[in-house]
Amino acid sequence: MKKSVIIIAVVLVINAIIIGASVKSGRDKGDMMLRFHEREAVTFLSALMLGLTSLSSLILFKLKTKVDSKDKGRRFWLFSSLGFFYLCMDEYFMAHEGMDEMVGSLFGKNIKYLNLDNFVIVFFGLAALAVCFCFRKELFKHKELKPFLLFGAVGLVGTVVFHAFERINIVLEVIEESFKIVGVSFFFAGFFTTLLAYINNISCKQLGMTSNT
């Protein structure tokens, strides 16, 4: 537990530095949101961490398959890997951005005020919640992941809340993007920490078996 607290503190400090530096850099260039825009630093970091989270999940799935191919719980890591990979592509290429314009074009009118992007984010969150519920037994095996999932969920909720008001003020837009990068950071930290813990657990078991023989 103490180790998780230290990692959480480190993640928060690193995020504070990244967000602060990004805001300052943008303000110096006349646009507070500059570093949060498409293909800019924060978006690149977010996409990178989502990709690494996907890779961590895939490695976990492969390891668990090798240890026990009959364990149905291992599928959680495969679904997680696929989900985070999609989110990585979505984040970098901004696939879900501009939903309002796309839907509006089908009806020949501007419905940007509906902010349909938020529904996509909420859908992702509910889908993730459903997967976690279905594989809750698997999650109970990896208690070190729980606090990171909770912090990641807070980041997701914050993103949804402030996304609804982002057009009111640029500060709210920055806060929204900040919640997103924080949430992504915790998902990456959680899945990577779980991977390392599982590898360590396997190594300890193998050493124990070797010493017994």
Stockholm file with secondary structure:
# STOCKHOLM 1.0

chainA/1-213         MKKSVIIIAVVLVINAIIIGASVKSGRDKGDMMLRFHEREAVTFLSALMLGLTSLSSLILFKLKTKVDSKDKGRRFWLFSSLGFFYLCMDEYFMAHEGMDEMVGSLFGKNIKYLNLDNFVIVFFGLAALAVCFCFRKELFKHKELKPFLLFGAVGLVGTVVFHAFERINIVLEVIEESFKIVGVSFFFAGFFTTLLAYINNISCKQLGMTSNT
#=GR chainA/1-213 SS CHHHHHHHHHHHHHHHHHHHHHHHHHHHTTCTTGGGSTTSHHHHHHHHHHHHHHHHHHHHHHHHHHHCTTCGGGHHHHHHHHHHHHHHHHHHHTTTTTHHHHHHHHHTSCCGGGCTHHHHHHHHHHHHHHHHHHTHHHHHTCGGGHHHHHHHHHHHHHHHHHHTTTTTCHHHHHHHHHHHHHHHHHHHHHHHHHHHHHHHHHHHHHHHHHHHC
#=GC SS_cons         CHHHHHHHHHHHHHHHHHHHHHHHHHHHTTCTTGGGSTTSHHHHHHHHHHHHHHHHHHHHHHHHHHHCTTCGGGHHHHHHHHHHHHHHHHHHHTTTTTHHHHHHHHHTSCCGGGCTHHHHHHHHHHHHHHHHHHTHHHHHTCGGGHHHHHHHHHHHHHHHHHHTTTTTCHHHHHHHHHHHHHHHHHHHHHHHHHHHHHHHHHHHHHHHHHHHC
//
